[in-house]
Amino acid sequence: MRHLALSILLLAVATGTPAAAQEAPVWRVEHQASSLVFLFTQSGSETKGRFGTWSAEIAFDPEDLANSAVAVTIDLASADTGSGDRDQLLRSAPLFDVANHPQGRFVSTEIVAAGEGYEARGELTLRGVTRQVVLPFVLEIEDERAEAEGRLEIRRLDYGIGQGQWQDTSMVADPVAILFELRAERLD
């Protein structure tokens, strides 16, 4: 097995080749064996949620990182924390505001080797706010199959996720971790 570092998200079915990566092999995510989760602290306790609906476009070649790219689209209304009341609150205007911003999106601008893995550098858009982020990840490729995992740390208030009373970080902390595990199959 070859060990590689590749960043996501993080996190379902390939919908095409990212424009910047026309020459790198295209990978299809195996949704049943993959996950996109988020961790946050609420009332002093770590809480885990997952996004049930997301798609990823991945073109990756460890020998041609310049033509490798990833784009992930997340249906924010698919957030599931195991509490219907909390999930409804997450979708509301003070938090995700899915009525006006139904999707989150990560698009890489470059992928580079970093230590034992990779970094996907790019733009994360949540609630209409776009910020530069670096997503570290590791990737293992064997034959035509790949397994990757990564973790991105963000601050929810940087994206406006928390309006009015929800700007107070004593109830819900500012840091949020977005984690992904994925399995993918090479298409070409």
Secondary structure, DSSP 8 states (H G I E B T S, - for coil): -EEE--------------TT-SSS-EEEE-GGG-EEEEEEEETTEEEEEEES-EEEEEE--TT-GGG-EEEEEEEGGGEE-S-HHHHHHHHSTTTT-TTT--EEEEEEEEEEEETTEEEEEEEEEETTEEEEEEEEEEEEEETTEEEEEEEEEEEGGGGT---GGGG-TTTEEEEEEEEEEEEEEE--
